[in-house]
Amino acid sequence: MSPSGRPQPLSLVFLLGMGMASERINCPSRCSCQYLEVNCTGQQLQEFPAAIPLDTRQLILAANNISYLPAVELSFLADLVYLDCRKNLLGDDLDFTFIGVAKLVYLDLSFNNLTQVTFSTFSHLLSLVVLKISDNPNLVAIEKDAFANNTWLRHLDVSRTGLKFLDTSTVRDLPNLRFLGLSDNLWHCNCSFLDFITWMTESNVLFPDADNITCYTPEGLRALKMPAVETQLHFNCLTRLYKQDYIFLCLIGFCIFFAGTVAAWLAGVCAVVYAVHTSKGEEEEEEEEEEED
């Protein structure tokens, strides 16, 4: 009976019952399912769960022991927009993993075992807005063009990793970037890193926990914050010459001296040849005049 006292059509009751039964059947084991959401948080899962409803838009796999994300199974979830995989055992085999979830907007891979990020890792996520890869202590390399296709990226967190260097173009060319986490990394503040530090001070990007964005090496700059480091590096890199610079300048000077010597020798040879040729011409003319007389 309906609230109004009228009996509901049998077909409607049947369809609702079938829908609820279908939802219960399709929910993965040890996970909870709501409308378009599957939550498997903290279930000690060793593998990617099976039987995830194909219309799922939000998938939460946080705090498990998953070491591999199967690209084929993920590709079945074509409408997925939110994926939370934090606190798992995911390693460095993520290239082409997300090729079938192009609608993904939010991706959390923090607290895992990532070692590198290449162009193929996230290149298919053209709609990605939030990417969290912080707290991956073995993450030591992010390729220069790793985020070249992620032009909608607004929030990027690479804090607390093993990164020592990040190419400026990797983040500078992201037109919508507003939030960049960089704290507690092993930044190597040498002359090659000066361009990145200068970009940090001039950009409109927000750097949370800025007090912990410091140099780890070299020893003389350890624990210095980025603004202070910029001033120091400007002095060290733009005004001081190192041993290799002196060697380079000496080589340039030697090349210039050698080129000048060779040019002078060639000019002298040409002058002598010209003089000899001219004198021979004059002698021949004199001999011709004597014969005529």
Salt bridges, closest charged atoms under 4 A:
ASP79 OD1 - LYS103 NZ 2.95
ASP84 OD2 - ARG86 NH1 1.89
ASP135 OD1 - ARG160 NE 2.73
ASP173 OD1 - ARG172 NE 3.67
ASP211 OD1 - LYS225 NZ 3.29
GLU219 OE1 - ARG222 NH2 3.83
GLU230 OE2 - HIS234 NE2 3.70
